[in-house]
Amino acid sequence: MSAHGRVDPRPLGDGEDPNGVPPAKPTSRAVKRFRHGVVGTAVAVYALLDDLLFAPVLVTAAVLFPWYLTLCVATAVFTFVNVVSCTWVQRRWDTWIGTQGARLEARLARLREGRLLKYPARWITRDSDIWVTVAAGLIGTVIVVTVIRLLGGTPIDRRRVIFGSLAYSAGFTATYTGVGIGLHDLLRLI
Protein backbone atom coordinates (compact mmCIF):
# COMPACT_ATOMS: atom_id res chain seq x y z
CA MET A 1 0.00 0.00 0.00
CA SER A 2 1.13 3.48 -0.66
CA ALA A 3 1.09 6.35 1.85
CA HIS A 4 -2.34 7.43 0.53
CA GLY A 5 -4.01 4.06 1.25
CA ARG A 6 -3.96 2.84 -2.36
CA VAL A 7 -2.62 -0.54 -3.37
CA ASP A 8 0.86 -0.25 -4.81
CA PRO A 9 1.06 -2.28 -8.05
CA ARG A 10 4.82 -2.92 -7.67
CA PRO A 11 5.80 -6.41 -6.48
CA LEU A 12 7.64 -6.65 -3.18
CA GLY A 13 11.42 -7.07 -3.34
CA ASP A 14 13.53 -9.45 -1.29
CA GLY A 15 13.32 -8.65 2.41
CA GLU A 16 10.72 -5.93 1.88
CA ASP A 17 7.84 -5.89 4.33
CA PRO A 18 4.33 -5.10 2.97
CA ASN A 19 3.83 -2.69 5.89
CA GLY A 20 6.86 -0.64 4.92
CA VAL A 21 9.05 -1.81 7.81
CA PRO A 22 12.67 -2.14 6.73
CA PRO A 23 14.20 -5.58 7.23
CA ALA A 24 16.37 -6.15 10.27
CA LYS A 25 20.07 -5.96 9.57
CA PRO A 26 21.93 -9.16 10.27
CA THR A 27 24.19 -8.91 13.31
CA SER A 28 27.83 -8.70 12.34
CA ARG A 29 30.40 -11.13 13.66
CA ALA A 30 32.17 -8.34 15.55
CA VAL A 31 28.97 -7.33 17.35
CA LYS A 32 28.28 -10.96 18.32
CA ARG A 33 31.83 -11.38 19.62
CA PHE A 34 31.52 -8.15 21.57
CA ARG A 35 28.21 -9.23 23.11
CA HIS A 36 29.58 -12.65 24.05
CA GLY A 37 32.66 -10.98 25.50
CA VAL A 38 30.55 -8.68 27.66
CA VAL A 39 28.35 -11.54 28.87
CA GLY A 40 31.39 -13.73 29.47
CA THR A 41 33.04 -11.00 31.50
CA ALA A 42 29.86 -10.53 33.55
CA VAL A 43 29.66 -14.29 34.23
CA ALA A 44 33.34 -14.42 35.25
CA VAL A 45 32.98 -11.39 37.53
CA TYR A 46 29.90 -12.93 39.12
CA ALA A 47 31.61 -16.30 39.59
CA LEU A 48 34.78 -14.89 41.13
CA LEU A 49 33.61 -11.76 42.96
CA ASP A 50 30.08 -12.58 44.13
CA ASP A 51 31.02 -12.33 47.81
CA LEU A 52 32.63 -8.95 47.34
CA LEU A 53 29.84 -7.54 45.18
CA PHE A 54 26.66 -9.00 46.67
CA ALA A 55 27.44 -9.62 50.36
CA PRO A 56 27.01 -5.92 51.29
CA VAL A 57 23.70 -5.86 49.43
CA LEU A 58 22.43 -8.92 51.32
CA VAL A 59 23.60 -7.62 54.69
CA THR A 60 21.90 -4.27 54.05
CA ALA A 61 18.69 -5.99 52.89
CA ALA A 62 18.67 -8.16 56.03
CA VAL A 63 19.01 -5.04 58.18
CA LEU A 64 16.21 -3.19 56.37
CA PHE A 65 13.73 -5.99 55.63
CA PRO A 66 12.50 -9.08 57.50
CA TRP A 67 15.10 -11.85 57.41
CA TYR A 68 12.77 -14.47 55.91
CA LEU A 69 11.88 -12.15 53.02
CA THR A 70 15.54 -11.39 52.36
CA LEU A 71 16.49 -15.06 52.54
CA CYS A 72 13.73 -16.31 50.24
CA VAL A 73 13.97 -13.60 47.59
CA ALA A 74 17.77 -13.61 47.51
CA THR A 75 17.92 -17.42 47.28
CA ALA A 76 15.50 -17.39 44.35
CA VAL A 77 17.36 -14.59 42.57
CA PHE A 78 20.81 -16.12 43.08
CA THR A 79 19.60 -19.56 42.01
CA PHE A 80 18.20 -18.06 38.82
CA VAL A 81 21.43 -16.12 38.13
CA ASN A 82 23.54 -19.24 38.77
CA VAL A 83 21.44 -21.40 36.44
CA VAL A 84 21.54 -18.74 33.70
CA SER A 85 25.31 -18.29 34.09
CA CYS A 86 26.00 -22.02 33.99
CA THR A 87 23.71 -22.45 31.00
CA TRP A 88 25.57 -19.68 29.17
CA VAL A 89 28.94 -21.28 29.99
CA GLN A 90 27.77 -24.65 28.69
CA ARG A 91 26.27 -23.23 25.49
CA ARG A 92 29.39 -21.21 24.65
CA TRP A 93 31.84 -23.93 25.69
CA ASP A 94 32.22 -25.66 22.33
CA THR A 95 32.74 -22.35 20.52
CA TRP A 96 35.36 -21.28 23.04
CA ILE A 97 37.19 -24.61 22.95
CA GLY A 98 37.14 -24.51 19.14
CA THR A 99 38.84 -21.10 19.08
CA GLN A 100 40.73 -19.78 22.10
CA GLY A 101 40.71 -22.98 24.14
CA ALA A 102 41.99 -25.40 21.49
CA ARG A 103 45.57 -25.45 22.83
CA LEU A 104 44.35 -25.75 26.40
CA GLU A 105 42.04 -28.62 25.47
CA ALA A 106 44.88 -30.48 23.73
CA ARG A 107 47.12 -30.08 26.77
CA LEU A 108 44.34 -31.11 29.16
CA ALA A 109 43.63 -34.22 27.09
CA ARG A 110 47.22 -35.33 27.71
CA LEU A 111 47.11 -34.38 31.39
CA ARG A 112 43.79 -36.18 32.02
CA GLU A 113 45.40 -39.48 31.16
CA GLY A 114 48.70 -38.65 32.84
CA ARG A 115 49.82 -39.92 36.21
CA LEU A 116 49.12 -36.65 38.04
CA LEU A 117 45.50 -35.91 37.02
CA LYS A 118 44.22 -39.35 36.11
CA TYR A 119 42.45 -40.12 39.41
CA PRO A 120 41.46 -36.57 40.45
CA ALA A 121 39.89 -36.01 37.01
CA ARG A 122 37.88 -39.22 37.36
CA TRP A 123 36.79 -38.25 40.87
CA ILE A 124 35.72 -34.75 39.82
CA THR A 125 33.89 -35.83 36.69
CA ARG A 126 32.19 -38.94 38.05
CA ASP A 127 28.45 -39.26 37.78
CA SER A 128 27.31 -38.05 41.21
CA ASP A 129 24.67 -35.44 41.93
CA ILE A 130 25.69 -35.33 45.57
CA TRP A 131 29.35 -34.50 44.95
CA VAL A 132 28.48 -31.80 42.42
CA THR A 133 25.94 -30.29 44.83
CA VAL A 134 28.37 -30.33 47.77
CA ALA A 135 31.20 -28.86 45.69
CA ALA A 136 28.94 -26.19 44.21
CA GLY A 137 27.59 -25.33 47.66
CA LEU A 138 31.12 -24.80 48.97
CA ILE A 139 32.92 -23.25 46.02
CA GLY A 140 30.35 -21.80 43.64
CA THR A 141 28.25 -23.31 40.90
CA VAL A 142 29.81 -21.53 37.92
CA ILE A 143 33.32 -22.46 39.02
CA VAL A 144 32.38 -26.11 39.64
CA VAL A 145 30.59 -26.41 36.29
CA THR A 146 33.58 -24.87 34.51
CA VAL A 147 36.09 -27.19 36.22
CA ILE A 148 33.99 -30.28 35.55
CA ARG A 149 33.53 -29.24 31.94
CA LEU A 150 37.23 -28.48 31.59
CA LEU A 151 38.37 -31.80 33.05
CA GLY A 152 35.58 -34.00 31.73
CA GLY A 153 34.89 -32.39 28.39
CA THR A 154 31.21 -33.32 28.53
CA PRO A 155 28.19 -31.16 29.42
CA ILE A 156 26.80 -31.25 32.94
CA ASP A 157 23.20 -32.36 33.35
CA ARG A 158 20.74 -29.53 33.99
CA ARG A 159 19.48 -31.25 37.14
CA ARG A 160 22.97 -31.06 38.65
CA VAL A 161 23.27 -27.40 37.73
CA ILE A 162 19.96 -26.65 39.45
CA PHE A 163 20.86 -28.66 42.60
CA GLY A 164 24.28 -27.02 42.79
CA SER A 165 22.83 -23.56 42.19
CA LEU A 166 20.23 -24.03 44.90
CA ALA A 167 22.83 -25.33 47.37
CA TYR A 168 25.22 -22.46 46.71
CA SER A 169 22.51 -19.80 46.72
CA ALA A 170 20.94 -21.05 49.95
CA GLY A 171 24.29 -21.17 51.73
CA PHE A 172 25.42 -17.81 50.37
CA THR A 173 22.22 -15.99 51.24
CA ALA A 174 21.89 -17.69 54.65
CA THR A 175 25.42 -16.63 55.58
CA TYR A 176 25.02 -12.99 54.70
CA THR A 177 21.42 -12.77 55.90
CA GLY A 178 22.67 -14.07 59.26
CA VAL A 179 25.34 -11.36 59.30
CA GLY A 180 22.63 -8.80 58.55
CA ILE A 181 20.44 -10.11 61.37
CA GLY A 182 23.35 -9.87 63.77
CA LEU A 183 24.15 -6.35 62.61
CA HIS A 184 20.48 -5.37 62.96
CA ASP A 185 20.37 -6.69 66.53
CA LEU A 186 23.62 -4.91 67.33
CA LEU A 187 22.28 -1.62 65.97
CA ARG A 188 19.14 -2.02 68.06
CA LEU A 189 21.20 -2.39 71.22
CA ILE A 190 23.13 0.80 70.56
Residue pairs with C-beta under 8 A, 6 or more apart in sequence:
1 7
1 8
1 18
2 8
12 18
15 23
16 23
17 23
36 92
39 88
40 88
40 92
43 85
43 88
43 89
43 142
45 53
46 53
46 81
46 85
46 142
47 85
47 140
47 142
47 143
47 146
48 143
50 140
50 172
51 172
54 78
54 172
54 176
55 176
55 179
58 70
58 74
58 172
58 173
58 176
58 177
58 179
58 180
59 176
59 179
59 180
59 183
60 180
61 70
61 74
61 177
61 180
62 70
62 71
62 176
62 177
62 178
62 179
62 180
62 181
62 183
62 184
63 180
63 183
63 184
63 187
67 177
67 180
67 181
70 173
70 177
70 180
71 173
71 174
71 177
74 169
74 173
74 177
75 166
75 169
75 170
75 173
76 169
78 165
78 168
78 169
78 172
78 173
79 162
79 165
79 166
79 169
82 141
82 142
82 161
82 164
82 165
82 168
82 169
83 161
83 162
83 165
85 141
85 142
86 141
86 142
86 145
86 156
86 161
86 164
86 165
87 158
87 161
89 142
89 145
89 146
89 149
90 145
90 149
90 155
90 156
90 161
93 149
93 155
97 104
97 105
105 153
108 150
108 151
109 153
111 117
111 121
112 118
112 121
112 151
117 151
121 151
121 152
124 147
124 148
124 151
124 152
125 148
125 151
125 152
125 154
129 159
129 160
129 163
132 144
132 148
132 156
132 160
132 163
132 164
133 160
133 163
133 164
133 167
134 167
135 144
135 164
136 144
136 145
136 163
136 164
136 165
136 167
136 168
137 164
137 167
137 168
137 170
137 171
138 171
139 168
140 168
141 161
141 164
141 165
141 167
141 168
144 164
145 156
145 161
145 164
148 156
149 155
149 156
